[in-house]
Amino acid sequence: MSPRSASVNEELRRRSRERLLQAAVELVNERGYEATTLGDIADRAGSARGLVSYYFPGKRQLVQSAVHRLMHRTLEEALEREPRTEDGRERLARAIDAILGLARDRPVLMRQHMAGLLQAEGFVRCPEQRRLAELLRDTVARHGSCDVDTDYPVLRSLLMGSVYAMVLPDAGMPLPPVRAELFTRYRLGWGQGVPPDAVAPGGTCETDLSRFFATGLPDGSPPAGDHPAEARTTGIQPAGIQPAVDQSK
């Protein structure tokens, strides 16, 4: 068998990372953060357990990256759905509804995510978090902000506070009054975005999240077990990858 090209290896590494992100979202959504180990995530992704530490420093960083991916792809999908619009007020309404929809439809996942943000490391600076920030900054700018550097953190903080309010165990607020408060602040019409009694295509409660993660294999790639992501099948660790010592952190 001829050696694989560098581009094929890079694609395989990227898709291995995608499988880990998807597995993390699914398992934390199903079981909660504490009941999910790195070993569980690796097994769901079909990856070597030691491979997780190659991509992520630990469980918290992996889960934060995974949830930020879900958030930015949900937001991206909401902003670009048909009928597409360049209207700044409509785009802000869609953005608010996308984030609040995640809190309503995936409370366990979002509760664990928000709790993780209160840890000492705070935001994990990763591609997923940066893309979410870019989308929100662009939404603020299109809404007419004259000072995006000030208005974006305000919107982010308001959305975080709203999510906290909605996912508090046994004391969570329902979506309509939280939405009403935000819509009043930004002078948005109740009929804009996705009102609580409406359903958007591909809404946030859809169980299949695979569209948010590019986990398929490229054409001509080797079968499972023949590349680093499937090292657990062959029993061979890729060069530079050490087995994870603690599978629960």
Buried (B, 14 or more C-beta within 10 A) or exposed (E): EEEBEEEBBEBBBEBBBBBBBBBBBBBBBEBEBEEBBBBBBBBBBBBBBBBBBBBBEBBBBBBBBBBBBBBBBBBBBBBEBEEEBEEBBBBBBBBBBBBBBBBBBBBBBBBBBBEBBEEEEEEBEBEBBEBBBEBBBBBBBBBEBEEBEEBBBEBBEBBEBBBBBBBEEEEBBEBEEBBEBBBEEBEBEEEBBBBBEEEBEEBBEEEEBEEBBBBEBEEEBEEEBBBBBBBBBEEEBBEEBEEBEEBEE
